[in-house]
Amino acid sequence: MSLALPHAGPVGTADAQEPPHEAMEQAADWYALLRSGVATDGDRLEWSRWLERDADHRHAWSYVEAVSRSFEPLQATQAPQATADGLWAANQRVLQRRRLLAGIALFGGSGLLGWATWRHTPLPLMAQAWRADHRTATGEIREVVLADGSRVWLNTATAFNLDYGADARRLQLLAGEILVETAHEAGRPFFVHTPQGRLQALGTRFTVRLDGEETLLAVYQGAVEVRTAEGAASAVIKAGRQIRFGRDALGAQAPADIAREAWSRGVLAANNVPLSEVVGELRRYRHGHLGLAPEVAGLRVFGSFPLHDTDEALKLLAYALPIQVRRTLPWWVSIEAVATGEKAGKAADKAAGKAGS
């Protein structure tokens, strides 16, 4: 099995608009120093020179400031971890309320933590997601049993609306990813609608994921009929197959990866996939910045990693690979190559662990 993930952005970045990794790390180091209270006038002068030296530096500094503003409540407390836990709990409660569009005013302060989850969602859908019938926060995975006995698992940062009528059962996916296991009900078909088209379940178990301007469908049992929103292209996708499609065209079918279901159990399963793909997936379950140095992005990853505790997942990756996890700020984490002198030590530790097992 292998981890079949959506199309990724540039290696080592979480977003195509992010500055280079090296500039980002330098900016984070400067930010930590200037906020530490021990920076000298000489430090501030050197920072100013660094800032003016390159456009990438200025871009990186703006990025670090934007991320850090989301976590300003943490900077004003003597117990940042406790405050972070409190903000997370409060954010969970906010997301669990069925707010109207006015709830988007919570973007300030701790509400911005929730907004970061939806930042790649088109604004109209983002507004709908905040008041959807069912939704999850960043890092949350939840199962919902519908009135007919159908089961839906919501992945991180997912939202959908439900419309059960006399003639059909309809689910509208607004953001994120779902795993659906339909209950059979004669005369009342089960549909999933996305911005790219309509899917009709034919007695089945399948995942649907919104990925930019595309929908990714993977079928594990039964079959699903796909019809695009424009152009009326259609196809029946059988068990063991997956497909990407846009509003007016269907992509090529490919083998479905059963490991894609593992997230519903809180597990990220990887079998010989690049570290960049694993990190790209972990980012979906975290707040703040998770960077990846380009020189280690191509390392191959094997194993299962917990999605409910991404810090633990990072520890496991650091144990298995020649990488180190660097924490410049509580909300700024980067993965980089292990220093040359440390590689032998890691290898010796692993060898000792195997000998003792």
PLY file of the C-alpha trace (Angstrom):
ply
format ascii 1.0
element vertex 357
property float x
property float y
property float z
element edge 356
property int vertex1
property int vertex2
end_header
0.00 0.00 0.00
1.10 3.55 -0.61
-0.12 6.94 0.44
-2.05 8.51 -2.44
-2.18 12.22 -1.71
-3.51 15.18 -3.68
-1.25 17.19 -5.95
1.33 18.91 -3.76
2.81 22.38 -4.04
6.52 23.08 -4.39
8.75 20.82 -2.32
9.45 22.20 1.12
6.55 24.65 1.20
3.00 24.53 2.47
1.75 26.93 -0.17
2.87 27.92 -3.65
3.13 31.57 -2.48
5.52 30.89 0.38
9.11 32.22 0.25
12.10 29.84 0.04
12.63 27.61 3.08
16.00 29.14 3.99
14.59 32.66 4.02
11.64 31.48 6.12
13.92 29.93 8.74
16.08 33.03 8.91
12.99 35.19 9.36
11.71 32.94 12.15
15.08 33.12 13.92
15.06 36.92 13.69
11.46 37.07 14.92
12.27 34.88 17.93
15.30 37.03 18.81
13.50 40.36 18.45
10.57 39.13 20.57
12.84 37.58 23.22
13.53 40.84 25.06
17.31 40.36 24.88
17.94 41.78 21.39
20.52 44.57 21.32
20.61 47.68 19.16
23.25 45.89 17.11
20.89 42.94 16.60
18.14 45.25 15.41
20.51 47.00 13.01
21.67 43.65 11.59
18.06 42.53 11.21
17.27 45.73 9.30
20.20 45.07 6.96
19.08 41.47 6.47
15.55 42.64 5.68
16.72 45.09 3.00
19.16 42.65 1.42
16.66 40.54 -0.52
13.00 40.59 -1.57
12.68 36.98 -0.36
13.72 38.18 3.11
10.96 40.78 3.18
8.43 38.24 1.87
9.51 35.73 4.52
9.30 38.34 7.28
5.76 39.25 6.24
4.82 35.56 6.28
6.25 35.02 9.77
4.44 38.10 11.06
1.15 36.91 9.55
1.44 33.46 11.13
2.53 34.89 14.46
-0.37 37.36 14.62
-2.69 34.34 14.65
-1.09 33.31 17.92
-0.71 36.68 19.64
-2.65 35.52 22.75
0.13 32.99 23.35
2.78 35.72 23.36
1.14 37.60 26.26
1.01 34.73 28.73
3.43 33.10 31.15
1.98 29.65 30.27
1.85 29.46 26.47
1.04 25.73 26.34
-1.94 26.10 28.68
-3.12 29.11 26.70
-2.75 27.18 23.45
-4.82 24.34 24.90
-7.47 26.81 25.99
-7.60 28.49 22.61
-7.90 25.09 20.94
-10.76 24.07 23.20
-12.50 27.39 22.61
-12.00 27.05 18.88
-13.55 23.57 18.99
-16.61 24.96 20.74
-16.92 27.77 18.21
-16.78 25.33 15.32
-19.39 23.09 16.92
-21.96 25.88 17.08
-24.14 26.41 14.03
-23.31 30.05 13.53
-24.68 32.25 10.80
-22.38 34.14 8.48
-21.88 36.78 11.16
-19.76 34.22 12.99
-16.97 34.96 10.57
-16.31 38.09 12.66
-14.47 35.69 14.97
-11.55 35.83 12.54
-9.88 38.16 15.02
-7.96 36.61 17.93
-8.55 32.91 18.55
-11.09 32.72 15.73
-8.19 33.23 13.31
-6.93 29.82 14.37
-10.07 28.36 12.87
-9.90 30.61 9.82
-6.45 29.25 8.95
-8.10 25.87 8.46
-10.29 27.14 5.66
-7.85 29.57 4.00
-7.70 27.60 0.73
-11.49 27.34 0.45
-13.26 29.78 -1.92
-14.94 32.52 0.12
-18.60 31.55 -0.62
-17.92 27.92 0.35
-15.91 29.04 3.38
-18.89 31.05 4.59
-21.15 28.03 4.12
-18.63 25.77 5.87
-18.77 27.89 9.03
-22.51 27.25 9.34
-22.67 23.75 7.87
-24.80 20.96 9.32
-21.68 18.96 10.18
-18.06 20.11 10.38
-14.73 19.40 12.04
-11.90 21.65 13.21
-8.24 21.32 12.31
-6.96 17.98 13.61
-10.43 16.65 14.40
-11.78 13.40 12.89
-15.37 12.46 13.63
-17.98 9.88 12.65
-21.64 10.77 12.01
-24.45 8.22 11.71
-27.22 9.56 9.48
-30.96 8.98 9.90
-31.02 6.09 7.41
-28.09 4.30 9.03
-25.49 5.55 6.55
-22.16 6.43 8.18
-19.96 9.41 7.31
-16.48 10.05 8.68
-15.29 13.67 8.51
-11.57 14.27 8.10
-9.77 17.35 9.43
-11.26 20.75 8.45
-14.28 19.20 6.75
-17.83 20.49 6.38
-20.97 19.22 4.68
-24.68 19.93 4.52
-27.39 17.30 4.52
-30.68 17.23 2.61
-32.78 14.11 3.12
-35.98 14.30 1.09
-38.71 11.86 0.11
-37.12 11.18 -3.29
-33.37 11.30 -2.53
-30.67 11.56 0.10
-28.25 14.38 -0.69
-24.99 15.44 0.93
-23.15 18.61 -0.15
-19.40 18.57 0.59
-18.22 22.14 1.27
-14.65 21.56 2.42
-12.25 18.75 3.28
-12.78 15.03 2.92
-15.34 12.39 3.88
-15.53 8.61 3.96
-19.05 7.39 3.23
-20.59 3.99 3.92
-24.12 4.05 2.55
-27.13 2.17 3.85
-29.31 0.58 1.17
-32.72 2.17 0.74
-34.76 1.25 -2.34
-36.24 4.17 -4.26
-34.21 6.85 -2.50
-30.74 7.20 -4.08
-27.75 8.63 -2.20
-25.92 11.58 -3.82
-22.82 13.56 -2.87
-22.50 17.00 -4.49
-19.23 18.92 -4.83
-18.44 22.12 -6.76
-17.11 19.88 -9.55
-20.06 17.55 -9.96
-22.42 14.93 -8.56
-21.67 11.44 -7.30
-24.33 8.74 -6.94
-23.54 5.85 -4.63
-24.43 2.43 -5.98
-24.35 0.50 -2.70
-20.86 1.42 -1.66
-18.02 2.66 0.56
-15.93 5.53 -0.82
-13.98 8.69 -0.01
-14.52 12.14 -1.52
-11.94 14.88 -1.13
-11.98 18.49 -2.32
-8.56 19.36 -3.70
-8.40 22.87 -5.12
-10.39 22.94 -8.35
-10.78 19.15 -8.41
-12.64 16.40 -6.59
-10.85 13.14 -5.78
-13.06 10.06 -5.53
-11.79 6.65 -4.39
-14.14 3.65 -4.29
-13.48 0.70 -1.95
-16.76 -1.25 -2.17
-19.58 -1.23 -4.72
-19.47 1.55 -7.33
-20.09 5.29 -7.73
-21.43 7.11 -10.76
-19.73 10.47 -11.41
-21.27 13.28 -13.46
-19.44 16.58 -13.91
-21.13 19.89 -13.14
-20.56 21.17 -16.67
-20.20 19.23 -19.90
-22.19 16.26 -18.58
-19.18 13.92 -18.69
-19.97 10.79 -16.68
-18.50 7.44 -15.68
-19.11 4.60 -13.25
-16.14 4.08 -10.93
-15.95 0.55 -9.57
-14.40 -0.79 -6.37
-10.64 -0.58 -6.34
-10.49 2.49 -8.61
-10.16 6.24 -8.10
-10.55 9.32 -10.28
-10.01 13.07 -10.24
-12.45 15.34 -12.00
-13.15 19.03 -12.57
-16.32 20.87 -13.48
-16.18 19.89 -17.16
-13.87 16.88 -17.51
-13.01 13.54 -15.95
-9.41 12.54 -15.32
-7.95 9.10 -15.95
-8.90 6.32 -13.58
-6.18 4.80 -11.39
-5.96 2.05 -8.75
-7.48 3.14 -5.44
-5.19 2.96 -2.46
-6.81 1.24 0.52
-4.40 3.18 2.76
-6.42 6.30 1.95
-9.07 5.00 4.38
-6.65 4.88 7.30
-7.30 8.52 8.29
-10.78 7.52 9.50
-8.98 5.52 12.21
-6.65 8.43 13.00
-3.69 6.91 11.14
-1.50 8.18 8.31
-0.22 5.11 6.46
2.83 5.53 4.21
4.65 2.93 2.14
7.64 4.23 0.19
6.38 7.77 -0.37
8.41 11.02 -0.26
8.67 12.85 3.03
7.23 15.90 1.28
3.91 14.07 0.81
3.79 12.93 4.42
4.54 16.44 5.68
1.96 17.88 3.29
-0.64 15.63 4.88
0.42 16.38 8.47
0.06 20.11 7.78
-3.67 19.60 7.37
-3.90 18.48 11.01
-1.85 21.28 12.60
-2.07 24.99 13.36
0.89 27.21 12.65
3.81 26.58 10.29
5.37 23.21 9.49
8.36 23.72 7.19
10.42 21.19 5.27
13.97 21.70 4.00
14.22 20.84 0.29
17.27 18.63 0.81
15.28 16.08 2.85
11.94 16.37 1.02
12.67 13.33 -1.17
13.49 10.90 1.65
11.29 7.80 1.41
8.91 7.07 4.27
7.50 3.75 5.50
5.19 3.28 8.46
2.05 4.43 10.24
1.82 7.74 12.04
-0.81 9.11 14.46
-2.92 11.96 13.11
-4.41 12.81 16.52
-0.91 13.73 17.79
1.18 15.20 15.00
4.01 16.06 17.41
4.33 12.33 18.09
4.25 11.68 14.36
7.15 14.10 13.93
9.09 12.30 16.67
8.61 8.98 14.88
9.77 10.50 11.60
12.85 11.96 13.29
13.67 8.54 14.76
13.31 6.71 11.45
14.99 9.26 9.13
18.17 11.39 9.17
16.19 14.49 10.05
15.71 16.78 13.02
12.63 18.69 14.14
13.46 22.30 14.94
11.09 24.46 17.01
11.92 28.13 16.64
8.60 29.28 18.15
5.69 27.34 19.67
3.82 27.72 16.36
6.84 27.47 14.05
8.26 23.97 13.46
10.69 22.93 10.72
12.11 19.62 9.53
15.73 19.72 8.47
18.65 17.39 7.81
20.50 16.02 10.82
23.89 17.66 11.25
26.74 15.48 9.98
28.11 14.83 13.45
24.73 13.63 14.69
24.08 11.05 11.97
26.47 8.50 13.44
24.87 8.92 16.84
21.38 8.31 15.47
22.58 5.22 13.63
24.22 3.89 16.80
21.05 4.50 18.82
18.96 2.58 16.30
21.44 -0.29 16.22
21.41 -0.47 20.02
17.61 -0.46 20.01
17.47 -3.36 17.57
20.05 -5.34 19.55
18.02 -4.93 22.72
14.72 -5.95 21.16
0 1
1 2
2 3
3 4
4 5
5 6
6 7
7 8
8 9
9 10
10 11
11 12
12 13
13 14
14 15
15 16
16 17
17 18
18 19
19 20
20 21
21 22
22 23
23 24
24 25
25 26
26 27
27 28
28 29
29 30
30 31
31 32
32 33
33 34
34 35
35 36
36 37
37 38
38 39
39 40
40 41
41 42
42 43
43 44
44 45
45 46
46 47
47 48
48 49
49 50
50 51
51 52
52 53
53 54
54 55
55 56
56 57
57 58
58 59
59 60
60 61
61 62
62 63
63 64
64 65
65 66
66 67
67 68
68 69
69 70
70 71
71 72
72 73
73 74
74 75
75 76
76 77
77 78
78 79
79 80
80 81
81 82
82 83
83 84
84 85
85 86
86 87
87 88
88 89
89 90
90 91
91 92
92 93
93 94
94 95
95 96
96 97
97 98
98 99
99 100
100 101
101 102
102 103
103 104
104 105
105 106
106 107
107 108
108 109
109 110
110 111
111 112
112 113
113 114
114 115
115 116
116 117
117 118
118 119
119 120
120 121
121 122
122 123
123 124
124 125
125 126
126 127
127 128
128 129
129 130
130 131
131 132
132 133
133 134
134 135
135 136
136 137
137 138
138 139
139 140
140 141
141 142
142 143
143 144
144 145
145 146
146 147
147 148
148 149
149 150
150 151
151 152
152 153
153 154
154 155
155 156
156 157
157 158
158 159
159 160
160 161
161 162
162 163
163 164
164 165
165 166
166 167
167 168
168 169
169 170
170 171
171 172
172 173
173 174
174 175
175 176
176 177
177 178
178 179
179 180
180 181
181 182
182 183
183 184
184 185
185 186
186 187
187 188
188 189
189 190
190 191
191 192
192 193
193 194
194 195
195 196
196 197
197 198
198 199
199 200
200 201
201 202
202 203
203 204
204 205
205 206
206 207
207 208
208 209
209 210
210 211
211 212
212 213
213 214
214 215
215 216
216 217
217 218
218 219
219 220
220 221
221 222
222 223
223 224
224 225
225 226
226 227
227 228
228 229
229 230
230 231
231 232
232 233
233 234
234 235
235 236
236 237
237 238
238 239
239 240
240 241
241 242
242 243
243 244
244 245
245 246
246 247
247 248
248 249
249 250
250 251
251 252
252 253
253 254
254 255
255 256
256 257
257 258
258 259
259 260
260 261
261 262
262 263
263 264
264 265
265 266
266 267
267 268
268 269
269 270
270 271
271 272
272 273
273 274
274 275
275 276
276 277
277 278
278 279
279 280
280 281
281 282
282 283
283 284
284 285
285 286
286 287
287 288
288 289
289 290
290 291
291 292
292 293
293 294
294 295
295 296
296 297
297 298
298 299
299 300
300 301
301 302
302 303
303 304
304 305
305 306
306 307
307 308
308 309
309 310
310 311
311 312
312 313
313 314
314 315
315 316
316 317
317 318
318 319
319 320
320 321
321 322
322 323
323 324
324 325
325 326
326 327
327 328
328 329
329 330
330 331
331 332
332 333
333 334
334 335
335 336
336 337
337 338
338 339
339 340
340 341
341 342
342 343
343 344
344 345
345 346
346 347
347 348
348 349
349 350
350 351
351 352
352 353
353 354
354 355
355 356
